[in-house]
Each structure stands twice: as C-alpha cells, then as structure tokens.
C-alpha cells in the first residue's frame, strides 16, 4: 500500500489550528466534502492550481501549502485567519 500523501498532515495541522473540520474547508473552497476527506485520508493531494485558494481558506500562504504538499510542515504558518464561527 502506498504511503499517505504528505498534504494530509499539513491539512490536519491547519484545520486543528483554526478549529475547523473538513466540511468547513470544503465550503471555504467551494468543493465537495469528498475531495477534502480524500486529502485528509492522504489518498491524494491538491493540484498546484489550487494552492492559492487553499491558502486563503486555511489562513496561510500558497508557499505554506506548497511546502505542506511536499511534506514540509511549518510549525508557524505565515498568516492566520480567525477560527470559524
């Protein structure tokens, strides 16, 4: 079996920091919850074309997302959004 995609760890870290769940991420990105759950499960990661929108949804930069997708998870992202209401 293949190893989980490294984006999963980054996504879980950001969701935890923001106090949000996969449905919240899906809503912020205007995409299906199934895709976000697949990211969380490590089935696959996002395309680089989505990095900017993911960054906006997760309160970080596109560079943070790119590094997360590469398996380099920053302990301190460069920007933060307030927690979900």
C-alpha positions as CSV (number, residue, x, y, z in Angstrom):
1,X,0.0,0.0,0.0
2,X,1.2,3.5,-0.8
3,X,2.1,5.9,2.0
4,X,-0.4,8.7,2.6
5,X,0.1,11.9,0.7
6,X,2.1,14.4,2.8
7,X,-0.5,17.1,2.3
8,X,-2.8,15.2,4.8
9,X,-0.5,16.2,7.8
10,X,-0.4,19.8,6.7
11,X,-4.2,20.0,6.3
12,X,-4.9,18.3,9.6
13,X,-2.5,20.7,11.3
14,X,-4.1,23.8,9.8
15,X,-7.7,22.6,10.5
16,X,-6.7,22.0,14.1
17,X,-5.2,25.4,14.4
18,X,-8.3,27.0,13.0
19,X,-10.8,24.8,14.8
20,X,-12.4,23.7,11.6
21,X,-13.5,20.4,10.1
22,X,-13.4,19.0,6.5
23,X,-16.9,20.3,5.7
24,X,-15.7,23.8,6.6
25,X,-12.7,23.5,4.3
26,X,-15.0,22.3,1.5
27,X,-17.3,25.2,2.0
28,X,-14.5,27.7,2.0
29,X,-13.1,26.2,-1.2
30,X,-16.5,25.6,-2.9
31,X,-15.7,22.0,-3.5
32,X,-17.1,18.6,-2.4
33,X,-16.5,17.3,1.1
34,X,-15.5,14.0,-0.5
35,X,-12.4,15.7,-2.0
36,X,-11.4,17.2,1.3
37,X,-11.9,13.9,3.1
38,X,-9.7,12.3,0.5
39,X,-7.0,14.9,1.2
40,X,-7.4,14.2,5.0
41,X,-7.1,10.5,4.4
42,X,-4.0,11.0,2.4
43,X,-5.4,9.4,-0.8
44,X,-4.0,12.3,-2.8
45,X,-3.1,16.0,-2.5
46,X,-4.3,19.1,-4.3
47,X,-3.1,20.3,-7.7
48,X,-0.8,23.2,-7.6
49,X,-3.5,25.3,-9.3
50,X,-5.5,25.2,-6.0
51,X,-2.6,26.3,-3.7
52,X,-3.7,30.0,-3.6
53,X,-7.3,29.2,-2.8
54,X,-6.4,26.6,-0.2
55,X,-4.0,29.2,1.4
56,X,-6.9,31.7,1.6
57,X,-9.2,29.1,3.1
58,X,-6.6,27.9,5.7
59,X,-5.1,31.3,6.7
60,X,-1.6,30.8,5.3
61,X,0.4,31.5,2.1
62,X,0.5,29.5,-1.1
63,X,4.1,28.8,-0.2
64,X,3.0,27.2,3.0
65,X,0.5,25.0,1.1
66,X,3.2,24.0,-1.4
67,X,5.6,23.1,1.3
68,X,2.8,21.1,3.1
69,X,2.1,19.3,-0.1
70,X,5.8,18.4,-0.4
71,X,5.7,17.0,3.2
72,X,7.4,20.0,4.8
73,X,5.0,21.2,7.5
74,X,5.8,24.5,9.1
75,X,5.0,24.8,12.8
76,X,4.2,28.5,12.3
77,X,2.4,29.4,9.1
78,X,3.0,32.9,7.8
79,X,-0.6,34.1,8.3
80,X,-3.7,33.2,10.3
81,X,-7.4,33.5,9.9
82,X,-9.7,33.8,12.9
83,X,-11.3,30.5,13.9
84,X,-14.6,29.5,12.3
85,X,-17.6,31.0,13.9
